[in-house]
Amino acid sequence: MMAGNPGNLKPELIFSELQPERIFPALTYEITAELVDRYMETVGDRNPLYLSMPNKNPSLRLAPPGLAAIYARLSYLRDYTMPTGGVLAKQEFFFKKEVFIEDRLTVIAKVEESFLDEKKRKRVTFLIQASNQRGEPVSEIHLYAIWPK
């Protein structure tokens, strides 16, 4: 089934495809100074820990921990569209290690649970983990969703 947008050629991610233990292909992205600056501007963060410092090594510049989580949904929706009518019920973020400019993060999403609740609503829980280029975990996100009917 195709999404409502006729220009979008990606299929909808349907509930029956969300079996527990399904792992989506890894998504990799680099933390750049531009990405940090845009993120901070968007969220209104002026924390000096993350601001550019003249004459400093850029690879030692910390990035806000939220940058390790901004591609969480994309990690399972990169090749799909989200059906309309779903609800993000809850998210839990756990930040495990600092992220620096020039880090390369790999994000992997896995279906932890998919089931019908007592009201016959389709529930899905994703575990989304990001690791740096050394394989060290930097964030873990648990995303709880009520999937569309």
C-alpha positions in Angstrom: 0.0 0.0 0.0 1.3 3.4 -0.9 1.2 6.5 1.4 -1.4 9.2 0.7 1.3 11.4 -0.9 1.4 10.4 -4.6 4.9 11.7 -5.0 6.2 9.5 -2.2 7.3 6.1 -3.6 8.2 4.5 -0.3 5.7 1.9 1.1 4.0 2.4 4.4 5.4 0.5 7.3 2.5 -1.7 8.3 2.0 -3.3 11.7 2.2 -6.9 10.3 5.8 -6.2 9.3 6.8 -5.2 12.8 7.6 -8.6 14.3 9.6 -8.6 17.5 13.4 -8.8 16.9 13.1 -7.3 13.5 16.2 -5.2 12.9 16.3 -2.3 10.4 19.4 -1.5 8.3 21.9 0.7 10.1 21.8 4.5 9.5 25.1 6.3 9.7 25.7 10.0 10.0 28.6 12.3 11.0 28.4 14.9 13.7 29.6 18.1 12.1 30.0 21.6 13.5 27.2 22.8 11.1 24.9 20.1 12.4 25.6 21.1 16.0 25.1 24.8 15.2 21.8 24.1 13.4 20.6 21.9 16.2 21.4 24.5 18.9 19.8 27.2 17.0 16.6 25.2 16.4 16.2 24.2 20.0 17.4 27.5 21.4 20.3 26.0 23.3 23.1 28.5 24.2 25.0 26.2 26.5 28.7 27.3 26.2 29.8 23.6 26.4 28.6 23.2 22.8 29.5 26.5 21.3 32.4 26.8 18.8 35.6 28.0 20.5 38.2 29.8 18.3 41.6 28.2 18.2 40.3 24.9 19.6 40.5 21.5 18.0 37.0 20.9 16.5 37.2 17.2 17.2 37.3 18.0 21.0 34.1 20.1 20.8 31.3 18.4 22.6 27.9 18.0 20.8 24.6 18.2 22.7 23.6 14.6 23.7 20.2 15.0 21.8 22.1 14.9 18.5 22.7 11.2 19.1 18.9 10.8 19.1 17.7 13.1 16.3 17.6 10.3 13.7 15.8 7.8 15.9 12.6 7.7 13.9 14.5 7.8 10.6 16.4 4.7 11.6 13.2 2.7 11.0 11.4 5.0 8.6 14.2 5.6 6.1 12.8 3.2 3.6 9.1 3.6 4.6 6.5 6.1 5.3 4.5 6.3 8.5 0.9 5.4 8.1 -1.4 8.3 9.1 -3.1 8.1 12.5 -0.4 6.8 14.7 0.5 8.1 18.1 3.9 8.5 19.8 2.9 7.3 23.2 6.2 7.7 25.0 10.0 8.0 24.5 12.8 7.3 27.0 16.3 8.6 26.3 19.5 7.2 27.9 22.7 9.0 27.1 25.7 6.8 27.7 28.8 8.6 26.4 29.8 12.0 25.2 29.5 12.8 21.5 32.0 15.0 19.7 32.2 16.8 16.4 33.7 14.5 13.8 32.2 11.4 15.5 30.4 9.1 13.1 27.3 7.6 14.6 25.6 4.4 13.6 22.0 4.0 14.6 20.2 0.7 14.6 16.5 0.2 15.3 15.0 -3.0 16.5 11.4 -4.0 17.2 11.3 -5.0 20.9 7.5 -5.7 21.1 4.4 -5.6 18.9 1.1 -6.6 20.2 -2.6 -5.8 20.6 -3.4 -4.2 24.0 -6.5 -4.8 26.0 -8.4 -2.2 23.9 -7.2 -3.9 20.6 -4.9 -1.1 19.8 -1.7 -2.0 17.9 1.3 -1.3 20.1 4.9 -1.2 19.0 8.1 -0.7 21.0 11.3 0.1 19.3 14.8 -0.1 20.8 17.1 2.4 19.0 20.8 2.4 19.8 23.5 4.7 18.5 27.2 3.9 18.7 30.2 6.0 17.7 32.9 5.0 15.2 34.7 3.0 17.9 31.6 0.9 18.5 30.9 2.6 21.9 27.2 3.0 22.8 26.4 6.7 23.0 22.6 6.6 23.3 19.6 4.3 23.7 16.0 5.2 23.0 12.9 3.3 23.8 10.1 4.5 21.5 6.5 3.4 22.3 3.9 3.9 19.6 0.3 3.2 19.0 0.2 2.0 15.4 -2.5 3.2 13.0 -5.5 0.9 12.4 
